[in-house]
Amino acid sequence: MDEIVEKIYGNQNILNKICFSFCSVRDDREDLFQEIVYRVLRSYKDFNKKSSFSTWLYRIALNTAITYRKKKRPELFTGQDQLSLQFLQGCPLSLFCWIG
């Protein structure tokens, strides 16, 4: 368990950027961060190391954030948001970190 906690902590900037990108309210960011960490911990046993840990973490975090936003405020999930999310999903991690 210590290994995964260290990896999450070492890549915390990825999680913070996604949380700040999807939530403007501090409580929502904290809830989203907690949900992402929960899903990462739950899914770690399935991590097959075909990609880097940071890439795997990014995908889980982004997918969790999209789901969180759809559930939290579905009326705000407009067509423009769909285009933005499609861009972010195809965006390399280094570019996303630069944008965030």
KOLBAMAR-638230 format. One line per 5 residues: their letters; for each residue z, y, x of N, C-alpha, C. Coordinates in pm, 1 decimal, padded with zeros to 6 digits. Each point is the difference from the previous one (the first is absolute). Example, Ala and Ser with C-alpha at 12.3 -4.5 7.8 and 13.67 -1.06 7.14 Angstrom:
AS) 00780.0,-00569.0,01319.0,00000.0,00119.0,-00089.0,00000.0,00120.0,00090.0  -00072.0,00105.0,-00035.0,00006.0,00119.0,00082.0,00073.0,00109.0,-00077.0
//
This chain:
MDEIV) 00000.0,-00119.7,00082.5,00000.0,00119.7,-00082.5,00000.0,00125.5,00086.5  00065.3,-00005.2,00115.8,00004.6,00117.2,00087.1,-00138.9,00039.8,00047.9  -00086.0,-00098.9,00021.7,-00135.2,00027.4,00048.6,-00077.9,00086.4,-00099.3  00003.1,-00036.8,-00126.8,-00074.6,00075.4,-00100.9,00059.2,00139.3,-00019.1  00130.7,00011.3,00005.6,00064.3,00131.2,-00014.2,-00041.4,00091.8,00114.6
EKIYG) -00004.6,-00053.7,00120.0,-00043.9,00078.6,00115.9,-00146.0,00042.3,-00014.1  -00083.7,-00088.9,-00049.2,-00140.7,00033.4,-00019.1,-00017.8,00107.7,-00106.8  00074.1,-00010.1,-00107.7,-00007.0,00102.1,-00104.8,00047.6,00133.3,00056.0  00110.2,-00001.4,00069.2,00054.0,00122.8,00057.9,-00098.3,00060.9,00100.4  -00063.9,-00082.2,00078.2,-00096.9,00047.4,00098.4,-00125.8,00058.8,-00062.0
NQNIL) -00028.4,-00035.3,-00124.2,-00117.5,00050.0,-00071.7,00038.2,00087.1,-00119.1  00118.9,00053.8,00002.4,00051.6,00078.8,-00111.7,-00087.8,00122.0,-00029.1  -00066.8,00053.2,00101.3,-00085.8,00116.5,-00022.0,-00112.2,-00029.9,-00098.9  -00051.7,-00121.6,00001.5,-00104.0,-00039.6,-00095.5,00055.1,00005.8,-00141.6  00119.0,-00055.3,-00018.0,00060.6,-00001.4,-00132.7,00032.2,00141.2,-00047.3
NKICF) 00052.5,00082.0,00089.2,00033.3,00137.6,-00036.9,-00123.7,00077.5,-00042.9  -00109.3,-00015.1,00072.3,-00122.1,00072.6,-00034.0,-00053.4,-00041.8,-00136.1  00003.8,-00126.5,-00028.4,-00046.5,-00046.1,-00130.7,00092.9,00050.0,-00110.2  00129.7,-00007.9,00022.2,00095.5,00047.3,-00101.2,-00016.5,00149.6,-00026.5  -00017.6,00078.6,00104.4,-00019.2,00143.9,-00016.5,-00134.3,00030.4,-00066.0
SFCSV) -00099.9,-00082.9,00024.3,-00131.2,00022.0,-00060.2,00000.3,-00028.7,-00149.5  00082.0,-00093.2,-00042.7,-00001.8,-00041.5,-00139.7,00111.3,00060.2,-00085.2  00104.6,00052.3,00061.2,00114.3,00050.1,-00076.6,00044.9,00135.7,00052.0  00013.1,00094.2,-00088.9,00046.3,00132.4,00040.8,00150.8,00016.7,-00019.4  00059.1,-00084.7,-00080.2,00143.7,00007.0,-00027.7,00074.0,-00097.7,00092.3
RDDRE) 00107.4,00049.7,00060.6,00073.2,-00080.9,00098.4,00047.5,-00134.3,-00056.9  00054.6,00001.1,-00119.9,00049.1,-00125.4,-00059.2,-00113.4,-00100.7,-00018.3  -00115.5,00049.6,-00039.7,-00115.6,-00089.0,-00015.1,-00044.0,-00056.1,00134.2  00000.5,00083.7,00104.1,-00036.7,-00047.8,00134.8,00095.6,-00109.1,00045.3  00129.4,00020.9,-00024.7,00099.1,-00100.6,00039.6,-00018.8,-00129.1,-00077.9
DLFQE) -00028.4,00012.1,-00129.7,-00024.9,-00119.6,-00081.4,-00122.7,-00074.8,00050.1  -00106.3,00074.5,00028.9,-00122.8,-00062.5,00049.1,00023.7,-00066.0,00135.4  00069.0,00068.6,00089.0,00030.2,-00056.1,00132.1,00075.9,-00131.8,-00015.7  00099.2,00000.5,-00086.7,00080.5,-00119.8,-00022.7,-00086.1,-00113.3,-00057.8  -00089.1,00032.7,-00091.9,-00088.0,-00101.1,-00058.4,-00094.2,-00058.4,00104.8
IVYRV) -00051.6,00084.8,00088.1,-00088.7,-00047.4,00105.8,00074.6,-00095.1,00092.8  00119.0,00038.9,00043.6,00078.2,-00084.9,00090.7,00033.1,-00132.7,-00068.0  00034.7,00004.3,-00126.4,00028.3,-00123.3,-00074.3,-00122.3,-00093.3,00002.0  -00117.3,00056.2,-00028.8,-00121.3,-00083.0,-00003.7,-00037.8,-00052.8,00138.2  00024.0,00079.8,00102.2,-00027.3,-00045.7,00136.5,00092.9,-00115.7,00035.6
LRSYK) 00128.0,00014.3,-00029.0,00096.6,-00106.1,00029.9,-00033.2,-00127.6,-00077.1  -00039.1,00017.5,-00124.0,-00033.1,-00114.5,-00084.5,-00126.1,-00071.4,00047.8  -00094.2,00076.2,00055.7,-00129.4,-00056.0,00038.5,-00010.9,-00038.8,00146.9  00099.4,00030.2,00078.8,-00010.1,-00021.2,00144.2,-00028.2,-00145.5,00036.7  00052.2,-00091.4,-00076.5,-00023.0,-00142.1,00028.9,-00148.3,-00036.2,-00009.9
DFNKK) -00077.5,00080.2,-00074.4,-00143.3,-00024.6,-00016.3,-00086.2,00074.7,00101.4  00062.6,00081.2,00084.9,-00075.1,00075.0,00100.8,-00059.5,-00098.9,00099.0  -00134.4,-00002.8,00007.4,-00066.5,-00102.8,00080.0,-00045.6,00048.8,00137.7  00028.3,00121.7,00034.4,-00028.9,00057.0,00131.8,-00149.0,00004.0,00033.2  -00086.2,-00003.8,-00102.1,-00142.9,00018.5,00023.5,-00030.0,00147.6,00026.0
SSFST) 00086.6,00085.7,-00047.7,-00011.1,00143.6,00025.6,00130.5,00045.4,00064.5  00001.9,00122.9,00044.6,00123.5,00051.2,00059.3,00104.0,00020.9,-00110.0  00124.8,00002.5,00040.5,00106.9,00021.3,-00097.3,-00016.3,00134.9,-00068.0  -00036.9,00103.2,00075.3,-00011.6,00134.2,-00058.8,-00111.4,00004.6,-00106.1  -00108.1,-00071.5,00021.2,-00108.1,-00005.6,-00099.0,00047.6,-00070.7,-00125.9
WLYRI) 00066.6,-00110.9,00018.6,00054.7,-00076.4,-00112.6,00101.3,00084.4,-00077.8  00088.3,00066.8,00071.6,00100.7,00086.4,-00061.4,-00066.3,00113.0,-00077.9  -00101.0,00062.1,00059.9,-00072.9,00109.3,-00064.8,-00059.9,-00045.5,-00132.2  -00062.4,-00116.7,-00001.5,-00062.4,-00049.0,-00123.6,00104.2,-00026.1,-00108.9  00110.2,-00060.4,00037.0,00105.4,-00022.6,-00098.8,00054.0,00132.6,-00050.9
ALNTA) 00024.6,00092.8,00091.1,00054.5,00130.5,-00038.0,-00096.9,00075.4,-00091.1  -00126.7,00001.1,00034.5,-00098.1,00071.8,-00081.0,-00014.9,-00063.4,-00137.5  -00011.0,-00130.1,-00005.3,-00011.9,-00068.0,-00129.7,00124.6,00021.0,-00085.7  00115.8,-00002.2,00061.2,00124.9,00023.8,-00072.6,00004.0,00142.6,-00052.6  -00042.7,00095.4,00081.3,00000.4,00140.8,-00041.7,-00096.0,00023.6,-00116.5
ITYRK) -00115.7,-00062.5,00004.5,-00096.2,00014.1,-00110.1,00058.8,-00055.8,-00128.7  00056.1,-00118.3,00007.8,00062.4,-00061.5,-00117.6,00116.5,00084.8,-00050.8  00081.2,00049.6,00091.1,00115.5,00083.3,-00035.8,-00045.6,00125.0,-00074.6  -00102.6,00063.9,00052.7,-00047.0,00123.8,-00063.0,-00059.2,-00027.7,-00137.6  -00073.5,-00107.0,-00013.1,-00057.9,-00033.9,-00130.6,00108.8,-00025.4,-00103.4
KKRPE) 00106.6,-00067.3,00041.1,00109.3,-00030.3,-00092.7,00085.5,00122.5,-00029.4  00023.1,00080.9,00101.9,00089.9,00114.9,-00013.9,-00061.8,00110.3,-00084.2  -00124.2,00032.9,00028.3,-00066.0,00110.8,-00069.2,-00144.5,-00035.9,-00032.2  -00022.8,-00090.3,-00092.5,-00137.7,-00042.7,-00026.9,-00089.0,00113.9,-00049.2  00058.0,00100.3,-00066.3,-00080.5,00110.8,-00050.3,-00055.2,00087.4,00112.6
LFTGQ) 00061.5,-00009.4,00119.0,-00047.7,00077.1,00113.8,-00104.7,-00074.4,00080.8  -00022.0,-00124.4,-00033.8,-00095.9,-00080.8,00074.8,-00138.7,00023.4,-00057.6  -00066.1,00101.4,00051.2,-00129.1,00044.5,-00052.7,-00114.6,-00062.0,00078.2  -00120.9,00031.4,-00044.3,-00119.0,-00046.9,00070.3,-00005.7,00051.5,00142.7  00043.8,00124.5,00022.0,00001.4,00055.7,00135.3,00094.7,-00079.5,00088.8
DQLSL) 00114.2,-00039.6,-00054.9,00093.4,-00082.2,00076.7,-00063.5,-00132.9,00038.0  -00078.9,-00055.9,-00089.3,-00068.0,-00125.3,00030.2,-00089.3,00016.7,00122.9  -00073.6,00111.2,00005.1,-00087.0,00025.1,00115.0,00081.3,00019.2,00126.9  00110.9,00073.2,-00009.4,00085.2,00022.4,00116.9,00056.7,-00131.2,00051.2  00043.8,-00085.0,-00090.4,00058.1,-00127.5,00040.4,-00105.2,-00092.1,00060.3
QFLQG) -00121.3,00004.1,-00052.7,-00106.4,-00080.7,00058.9,-00027.3,00045.8,00142.7  00004.5,00132.2,00023.3,-00018.3,00052.2,00134.9,00111.6,-00048.0,00091.2  00125.7,00011.1,-00046.6,00113.6,-00039.6,00082.3,-00002.5,-00149.4,00030.5  -00040.5,-00081.2,-00095.5,-00001.5,-00143.7,00022.2,-00103.0,-00039.5,00105.1  -00107.8,00076.7,00012.6,-00100.4,-00031.0,00099.8,00023.2,00072.6,00131.6
CPLSL) 00105.4,00077.8,00005.0,00028.5,00085.6,00113.9,00072.6,-00078.5,00108.5  -00047.2,00008.4,00125.1,00073.1,-00067.2,00107.9,00138.8,00060.4,00016.1  00092.6,-00079.4,00042.6,00138.7,00043.8,00013.0,00013.1,00125.4,00085.0  -00070.9,00009.7,00109.3,00012.6,00115.4,00087.0,-00044.2,00127.1,-00071.1  -00103.2,-00007.7,-00082.2,-00045.4,00116.9,-00074.6,00101.7,00037.5,-00105.4
FCWIG) 00056.5,-00100.2,-00068.6,00100.5,00028.4,-00102.5,00120.3,00069.2,00062.2  00044.0,-00044.7,00115.2,00113.0,00062.5,00065.7,-00032.5,00143.4,00039.1  -00124.0,00026.2,00035.5,-00039.7,00136.0,00036.2,-00001.3,00088.4,-00123.4  -00047.2,-00051.2,-00114.8,-00005.1,00077.2,-00122.7,00140.2,00031.3,-00049.4  00087.6,-00103.8,00002.3,00134.6,00013.4,-00055.0,00079.3,00096.8,00075.9
//
